[in-house]
Amino acid sequence: MTSGKRVAPRHGVVDPRRLAAVRATGLLDTPAEEPFDNLARLAATLLGTPWAFVTVVDDRRSFWKSCIGVDAADPADRQNAVGASFCRYVIDSGAELIVTDAATDPRTRDNPSVESMGIRAWIGFPIHSPDGLILGTFCAVDRRARRWTDRDILTISGLAKAASSEVALRETARRAQASMAQAVALARTLQDSLLPPLLPEVAGLEVAARYLPATAVGTDVVGDFYDLFPHHDRLWGVALGDVCGKGLDAAKVTALARYTIRAAATWQRSPAQVLAHLNDALATQRPDDHRFLTAVYAVLHPPRSDGSVHGNLALGGHEPPLLRRADGTVTSLGEPGTALGIVAAPSLTDTRFALKPGDSLLLFTDGVTEARQPHTREFFGDDRLRQIVRDDGGQGAAPLAQALETAVLDFTKDHTSDDTALLILHVPTG
């Protein structure tokens, strides 16, 4: 190992792939960290050397991620030029470097660090990236010449592998975080694609909606949806639902529900019949794709001369909407029905209603009432929801939507456990 022979370069200092791997570690110009300091400190203790280093080397300098024996906290002081570094010999050769006396060894005797740092004995092994590229070295340095024992060599070799493992662990974590962030972004993009980008303007009505994604769901798409669309004879369709489960299968069912409702509404005025068609569509799923859902669907007629808006709605196992009258009275609207996708002939009933000037109708998923306070685990609940609707529902669709969103987020401390959809219809008084 000290014969002076040079191994043909395999990992040159200026190799672009190697430099890219060095930059990717994110270790350059960073403060000391315990995982690396612990390894270097162990090397200095076991080998009895005054110095031990973990280095990361680019094309200009050898950066000392750990430098036991050197009193330097500022990253700018924890480095030397690559030409003065023994690490470059390891990188050029692609193998360990073991030097008994740096002042006489032909490989190192002309290196300026022999005099400037007082280096005599030096032993270092490569630190590798997960792809096998040399990032730097794990080395121990002595002020006196010494012959490194087999035990010394085995110790440094093992600690260098541990340092490489630490780098690999960080790279794995970084990639996992990046993948998770990308997966979450894709999930939210898919979720958003299942909702109308903008609510249309409806004659005689103020409309507002909110969709609050669950903070704990991560990459899973869940099945809350809402829709508001025109169809024949100046009628409007209003839908809101919640698919059981989450993930891609739930997204498929959400898309199926939304577009089946729109298709059935083109030739069917009865909300109960529209939901019955959706139930039939759910029955055509493959057994391994089976999902059920709850939904509310309403048909709105054009406003009458007195400003009122009349309509019909049906509930497919869903929470009944809340109807707030102009005088502040809050009641539930609709007859309970069967969740869709479970039985061949669900119980579905049309219910007539009229929204007069000053009235509001709130359609919502159970993400509102089942939202939990993180410390007490208390539910948001129906009573709290009704109180907000009673107090804020007379101001219009947008103010009520904002009040509900704020209340849910404040109650959950911004940690909603389930997605939440709200759709509000309000008949203005003026």
N, C-alpha and C positions, 0 to 999 in steps of 0.2 A: 504493500500500500504506500510505501514511502520511497519507492525506487526512482521516482521522477518521471515515469512513463505517463503520457497523456492519453486518455481514452478519447476516441473520436467523438466529437460533439454530437449530442442528441437533443439537447434542450438548451440552445443558445440563449444568452441573456436577452437578445433583441427578437427572439422568435415571436411573431405577432400572436400566435395562439396562446403562448405562455403568458404574454403580457395581458391579453384579454382575460385569461383565467385569474391573474393576479388582481386586476381591477374588479373582477366579479366578486371577489371575496369580501370587498368592502372594508378590509382591514388597514389599508394604507392611511396614515395620518390620523389614526384613532388612538385614544388613551389606552393605558394598560388595563387588562382584564384578568380577573382571578383564574379562569381556566388555563390560560397560557402561563401566567406567572407561577401558578402552582406547579406546573410541569417543569418549568425552568428552575425554580427554586429546589425542586426535588433533585434535578440533575446536579446542581452545584453542591448540594449536601452529600449526595452519594459518591460523587467523584472528587470532592474536596477541592473544587476550583473556585477562584474568586469571582468568575464571571460565567454566566450561562445566558444564552439568547434564543429567542424565537424570532426569526426574521422573515420578512416578505420583501422580495426583490423585484423592482421594475427595471427599466433600462437606464435609470439615472442613479438610483441609490438603493442601499439596503436599509429598509425600515425595520427598526427593532420593536416589534409588537410586545415583546417582553425582554427586559435587559437587567437581569439580576446582577447586582454589583455595580451598576451605573446609576448615579443619582441624577435622574432626569425625568421630570414629570411631563414637560411640554413635548408633544409629538415632534415638534420641529427640531428638538435636541436629541431625539432618539433615532439617529440615522447617521450613516456615513456614505460617501460616494461609492458607487458600485465598483470603480476601479481600485478602491482601497479596501474592498471587502473580500474576505476569504470565501464568502458565499458564492461568488461568481465562478470559482473553480468547481464547486459542486454542480452548479447549473450547467456549465460548459461540458463537464464530463458525464453528467447524468448519474453520478454515483457519489458515495460518501468520500470525505476527505479526512485522512488521519495523519497529523503532522506531529512528530516528536520534538523537533526544534525548528521553528519557523525561520530563524536567522540563517540556518545552514541548508535547509531543504530547497533544492533548485526550483521547486514550484512556487515557493512563497518568499524567498529571501529578498526579492526586489520589491515586495509589496510595502507601501509606505506605512501601513498600520503596524508593521513589525516594530518600528521605532516610535511612531507617534502614540500608539496604545500600549507598547511594551509587550506585545504578544510573543510567546515562545511556543508553547504547546497548544494545538487546536484540533478538535475533533468535531465533526459535523456530519449529519445525515440529511438527505432531502426531505422536505415536507411537500407532499403531493396534493394536487387537486383531486376531486373525485374522478376526473378523466385521466389521471396519471401524469399530468404536467407538473413540473417542479415549480413551486411557488416561492420557496426560500429554503431556509435550513433550520434545524434544531442543533445547536452547538454548545460546547463547553470550552472555555478558554483558560489557560494558565499562564502566569507570569514567568514560570520557570520551565525549562525543558523537562519532559517526562515521557516515559514509554507507557502508552495506554495499554492496560491489561485487556484480556478477553472479556472480563466482567465489565470493564468500562465501556467497551465497544457494544456489548449486548445491551447495557443500560441505555446508552444514547440511542441505539437503534430502536429499542422499544418505546422510548419516550417520543422519538420523532414520529413513530406510527400513531401514538396517542394524539400528538398535535395534528397530524393529518386527519385523524378521525374527528377531532373537534371542528376542523375546517369543513369536513364533509357534512357533519351534523348541522352546522350553520347553513350550509348551502341547501341541504334538504329542507330545513325549516323555511328558508327564504323562498324556495321554489313552491313549497306547500302553501305558504301565505299568498304568493302571487297567483297560484292556481285557484286557491279559495276565493281570492278577490275577483278573479276573472269569472269563476263559476257563479259567484253571487251576482255579479253584473249581468251575466247572461240570463240567470234565473229571473232577475228583476225585469230585464228586457222582454223576456217571454211573458212574464206576468202582465206587464204594461200592454203588450200586444193583445191581451184578452180583454182589455177595457177600451171604451171609446176614447180617442185622444181628446176630443172636445165635446161638450154637451151642446146639442142644437138648441136654438131658440124656439120656444113653444108659445104660441099666441095665448095671452091671458094668464100666463104662469111665469113665476120665477123658479128656476131650477138650480140646484147646486149638488155637488157630490164630493165625497172624500174617500180616498183609499189609503189606509195606513198599513204598510207592510209590517209583518211581525219581525221584531229585531232578533229573535232567537232562532228563526227558521234557517238562516244561512242560504244554502244553495237549493233548498227545496221550494218549488213553486206550489202554492196552495190555491184552493179553488174558489175564493170569493170573487164574485163578478157583479157588475151592474150594466144596464144598457137602457138607452132611451132613443127611440127611432120612430119615424113616420111610416104609416102605411095607408092603405086605400081609404077613400071617403073622409079625408082630413082627420083621421084618427091617429092617435099616438100610442105606441107600445112602451110600457115601462116594466123592466125586469130586474130582479136582484136575486142572487142565490149563493149557495155555499156548497161546494162539492166535498164529500167525505174524503179524507186523505190528503196527500200532498205528493209532490214530485211530478214527473212527466206524465204519468197516467192521469193524475188529477187535472193537469193542464189540458190534456186531450178531451176529457169529459167537459171541462169548462168551455172549451171552444165548441164542442158538440152542442152543449146546452144553448149557448148564445145564438148560434146560427140556426139551430132547429126552431127556437122560439121565433126568430125573425121569419123563417120560411113559413111556419105554420100560421103566423099572423097575417100573411098576405091573403089568405082565403078563409080564415076562421076568426070570428069576432069574439067568441066566448073564451075568456081567460082559462076557464077550467078545461075546455077542449084543447087549447094550445098546450097546456101542461100535460094533458093526456097524450098528445102526440110526442112530447118530449119523453114521457115515460116509455112509450113504445120504442123510441129511438135508443134509449138506454138498454132496452132488452136485447138489442141486436149486437151488443158488445160481446167480445170473446169472454169466456168464463174467467180467464186470468186477468182481464182488464176491468172486471166488474167494479163499478163504483155507483153509489147512490148520492143523491143531492137533495137539498131543500131549496125551494124557490117560491117567490111571490111574483105574480105577473098581473099587470093591470092594463086596461084599455081606457084611454082618455078620449072624450068627445070634445068638439070645438066649444069654446066658451059661449054661454048664452047671453042674452041681452042684459041680464042683471049682473054679469061678470062671473057667475058661478061656472065651475067646470065639473061635469058629471062623468062618471065612469063605472067600470066593473073591475073587480079583482078576484083572484083565487089564490089560495095558499096550498102549496105542496109540501106540508110538513114544516113550514118555515115560521119564524117568529112573526106574529101579526104586526103590521105597520101601526104606528101611533098617529092618531088624528087629533090635532090640536085645533080647537075652535077659536074664533076670534076673542071669545070671552075668557080664554085660558083653560077651558075644560079639556082634559086629555083622556082619550079612550082608545082602546084597541079596535082594529078594524079587520073584519074577515072571519070566516068560519074555519076552524082547524081542519087540516087535510092530511093526507098520507104523503110521506116522503117519496120521492120519485126514484124508480129503478129498483124497487124492492118487490112489489106485487104487480100482477098483470093488470088489475083493475083498481087503481087507487081511488080513494074517496076525495073528490075535488068539487068544490061548490063555488059558484059565482056569487059575489056580494056587491050590490049596488051601493054607490056612495056619491056624495056631492060635496065639493069644496067651494065654500062661499068666500067672498072677499074677507081677507084677514085670517083665513084658515091655512093650516100647514099639514102636510102629510109626510111622515118620516118612514122610509124603508131602510132597514138595517140588518146586518148579520150579527150572529151571537158573539163576534169578537168584541162588541161593545159591552154587553151585559156580563160577559164572562172574563173581561179584563181584570187582572189581579193587581192588588197593591203588593209590591215586591217583599215587604217585610212582614206584614200581617197576613198576607195571602187572602185578604178580603176581596170579594167580588165587587166590581163596579155596580152591578145589579140593576134591576128594573126600576126601583124607586128613585135612584139617583138619576137615571136616564129620564124618567118622566118629569122630575123636578126641573131639569135643564130645559126640556122641551116646553114645559109650562112657563118658565121664566123668560126664555129667549125666543120661543117659536113665533111670537107675534111680530118680530122685527124684520122677517124676511128669510129667504132660503139661505143666502150666503152667510149672514150673521149667525144663524142657527148652526150651519155646518161648521163654522169656525169655533163656535162655543163648544160644540161636542168634541171636535178634534182636540182643542186645548184641554178640556176636562179629562179626556181619556189619557192623553200624554202626561198630564200632571199627576193623575191618579197612579199611573204605572211607572212614573219616573222615567218615561221614555223607553221602557222595556216591555213593549207589548208582546204577549206570548202567542197571539194568533192574529192573522190578517183581519182587517176590519173594513167593511164597505158601508157607506152611507149614501142615500139618495133622497133629496128633499124637494118637495113640490110645494109652492106657496102661491096663493092667489092674492095679489096686492089689492089694497083698498082704494087706491087712487086711479 
